[in-house]
Amino acid sequence: MVEEKFSGIINNIASADHCQAGATIALSGALAAALARATAVVTELAETDEATAQASQVLKDEMSTAAARFQALADQDATAIGEFVKLRENGQPLQGYQVLCEGPREMADLAWQAATAMQTYRPFVGPRPHDDLEFAITLMAGTARAALQLLDSNLRIWPLPELLAQFDPAVHQLHSRIVLLNVRPRIR
């Protein structure tokens, strides 16, 4: 079942006439959020205290919201090049560049927020899904880094003063927050 659903997405990305890095990054974030949500579900299935139950519910809500937004960003990225071309053809290239920069900026910020929420959940996660939460944090931190890298790439390709003025502060702020994420390199 999973293979059928994802093979279409994978084939679409692999065979597109332009690279869909943003969609790929956003889908990675959605999957990381889904995995983190699952850790809260599994934790709740064990007998838990009230604080753990509340923390689990908070994480489930936050990850559901993040996964849905990442999915929407993936869909937006898949059509962003077309929107960019239309704006450029209508004499609005700057707005087109902004479209291509805003998506990765939002993805990086959303991924940082989601990874931070996962880190906050660490003291509550049950022993069985503990490692899975660490995997989700690692994946989400990677999503944040990849989205920031995509934004930085776009600003390198289009070094327009207006774009740099608008997005460079976000690049620096996001970078300073992302490097502080506590990704555990080892489980043991």
Helices and strands as residue ranges (DSSP letters): H 2-15, H 21-45, H 50-89, H 93-121, H 130-157, H 161-178
